[in-house]
């Protein structure tokens, strides 16, 4: 019987080290970008985009009238500004034991069960390392904070699902 090693090479089953293969697994990671000024950004982009049709149709442009190119450049500047204000949260797939331990710690701390998820998601936050209380505050801040919390939960759920298992091609 044959098997494959971590490099994908076919090897003899007797020489294949299953324990080493299991130990070499790399947990999935992802980065979520959170934008604290998203509402302002969307409003400013919409205002500029509303000017573009008039600028494109303006054949009698004065010196102070914006060109479509100028307006597109302003949108690019806003996108660059937006990217600079983003908080990039690095997440790693929590081990099942870490996820359970977080729930146990929350229970011992007499945290209501509905808030255990803050503790569990905090286990996935590598950089910056959020505390459960900081995540709860983010969620409770306003609708934007709630949306950012939702992005983090969605990313952690994706990490918990793991990477898709490749299937063998049909022969």
C-alpha positions as CSV (number, residue, x, y, z in Angstrom):
1,X,0.0,0.0,0.0
2,X,1.3,3.5,-0.8
3,X,0.7,6.9,0.7
4,X,1.9,10.4,0.2
5,X,4.2,12.4,2.4
6,X,3.7,16.1,3.3
7,X,5.4,17.1,0.0
8,X,2.9,15.0,-1.9
9,X,5.5,12.4,-2.9
10,X,4.3,8.8,-3.1
11,X,6.1,6.7,-0.5
12,X,5.9,3.3,1.0
13,X,3.2,3.1,3.7
14,X,5.6,1.4,6.2
15,X,8.1,4.3,6.1
16,X,5.4,7.0,6.2
17,X,5.3,8.8,9.6
18,X,1.7,9.6,10.2
19,X,2.4,11.4,13.5
20,X,4.9,13.8,11.8
21,X,2.4,14.4,9.1
22,X,-0.3,15.4,11.6
23,X,2.1,17.5,13.6
24,X,3.1,19.5,10.5
25,X,-0.4,20.9,9.9
26,X,-0.5,24.6,9.7
27,X,-3.6,26.2,11.2
28,X,-5.4,28.5,8.7
29,X,-5.1,32.3,9.2
30,X,-6.8,35.3,7.8
31,X,-6.7,39.1,8.1
32,X,-9.9,41.1,8.5
33,X,-9.7,44.8,7.7
34,X,-12.0,47.0,9.9
35,X,-12.7,50.6,8.8
36,X,-13.7,52.9,11.6
37,X,-14.7,55.7,9.2
38,X,-16.6,53.7,6.7
39,X,-19.8,55.8,6.9
40,X,-17.9,59.0,6.2
41,X,-15.9,57.3,3.4
42,X,-19.0,56.1,1.7
43,X,-20.7,59.5,2.0
44,X,-17.6,61.3,0.6
45,X,-17.2,58.9,-2.3
46,X,-20.9,59.2,-3.2
47,X,-20.6,63.0,-3.3
48,X,-17.7,62.8,-5.7
49,X,-19.3,60.1,-7.8
50,X,-22.4,62.3,-8.2
51,X,-20.3,65.0,-9.8
52,X,-18.8,62.7,-12.5
53,X,-21.7,62.6,-15.0
54,X,-21.8,66.4,-15.1
55,X,-18.1,66.6,-15.5
56,X,-18.1,64.1,-18.3
57,X,-20.9,66.0,-20.1
58,X,-19.4,69.4,-19.5
59,X,-18.0,70.7,-22.9
60,X,-17.7,74.3,-21.7
61,X,-15.5,73.6,-18.7
62,X,-14.0,76.6,-16.9
63,X,-10.7,76.6,-15.1
64,X,-12.3,75.7,-11.7
65,X,-14.6,73.0,-13.0
66,X,-13.4,69.5,-12.2
67,X,-12.6,67.0,-14.9
68,X,-13.6,63.4,-14.6
69,X,-9.9,62.5,-14.2
70,X,-9.6,64.9,-11.2
71,X,-12.7,63.4,-9.6
72,X,-11.5,59.9,-10.1
73,X,-8.1,60.9,-8.6
74,X,-10.0,62.3,-5.5
75,X,-11.7,58.9,-5.1
76,X,-8.3,57.2,-5.3
77,X,-7.0,59.6,-2.6
78,X,-10.0,58.7,-0.4
79,X,-9.4,55.0,-0.9
80,X,-5.7,55.5,0.1
81,X,-6.8,57.5,3.2
82,X,-9.3,54.7,4.0
83,X,-6.7,52.0,3.7
84,X,-4.4,54.0,6.1
85,X,-7.1,54.1,8.8
86,X,-7.9,50.4,8.6
87,X,-7.3,48.1,11.5
88,X,-5.9,44.9,10.2
89,X,-6.9,42.1,12.6
90,X,-4.8,38.9,12.1
91,X,-6.8,35.8,13.1
92,X,-5.7,32.2,13.5
93,X,-8.0,29.2,13.6
94,X,-8.5,28.4,17.3
95,X,-8.0,24.8,18.4
96,X,-11.1,23.1,19.7
97,X,-9.5,23.0,23.1
98,X,-8.8,26.8,23.0
99,X,-12.4,27.5,22.0
100,X,-13.8,25.2,24.8
101,X,-11.3,26.7,27.4
102,X,-12.5,30.2,26.5
103,X,-16.1,29.1,27.2
104,X,-15.0,27.5,30.5
105,X,-13.2,30.7,31.6
106,X,-16.2,32.8,30.7
107,X,-18.5,30.5,32.7
108,X,-16.1,30.6,35.7
109,X,-16.1,34.4,35.5
110,X,-19.9,34.2,35.6
111,X,-20.3,35.8,32.2
112,X,-23.8,35.3,30.7
113,X,-23.8,32.5,28.2
114,X,-24.9,34.9,25.4
115,X,-21.5,36.7,25.9
116,X,-19.3,33.6,25.7
117,X,-18.7,34.2,22.0
118,X,-16.7,37.3,22.8
119,X,-14.3,35.1,24.8
120,X,-14.1,32.5,22.1
121,X,-13.5,35.0,19.2
122,X,-10.8,36.7,21.4
123,X,-8.9,33.3,21.2
124,X,-8.6,33.7,17.5
125,X,-7.3,37.3,17.5
126,X,-3.5,37.2,17.2
127,X,-2.7,40.8,16.3
128,X,-4.0,42.9,17.8
129,X,-5.0,40.7,20.7
130,X,-8.5,41.8,21.7
131,X,-9.8,41.0,25.1
132,X,-13.4,39.7,25.4
133,X,-14.4,43.0,27.0
134,X,-12.9,45.0,24.1
135,X,-14.8,42.9,21.6
136,X,-18.0,43.4,23.6
137,X,-17.4,47.1,23.6
138,X,-16.9,47.1,19.8
139,X,-20.1,45.2,19.3
140,X,-22.1,47.6,21.6
141,X,-20.6,50.8,20.3
142,X,-23.0,51.4,17.4
143,X,-24.2,49.8,14.2
144,X,-20.7,50.2,12.6
145,X,-19.1,48.4,15.6
146,X,-21.7,45.7,15.4
147,X,-20.9,45.2,11.7
148,X,-17.2,45.0,12.5
149,X,-17.9,42.4,15.2
150,X,-19.9,40.5,12.6
151,X,-17.0,40.5,10.2
152,X,-14.7,39.1,12.9
153,X,-17.3,36.4,13.8
154,X,-17.7,35.5,10.1
155,X,-14.0,35.2,9.7
156,X,-13.6,33.0,12.8
157,X,-16.5,30.8,11.6
158,X,-14.7,30.4,8.3
159,X,-11.5,29.5,10.1
160,X,-13.3,27.0,12.2
161,X,-14.7,25.3,9.1
162,X,-11.1,24.9,7.9
163,X,-9.8,25.0,4.4
164,X,-11.7,23.1,1.8
165,X,-10.6,19.5,1.4
166,X,-9.4,18.9,-2.1
167,X,-10.9,16.1,-3.9
168,X,-9.1,13.7,-6.2
169,X,-9.5,14.4,-9.9
170,X,-11.7,11.9,-11.7
171,X,-9.8,9.5,-13.9
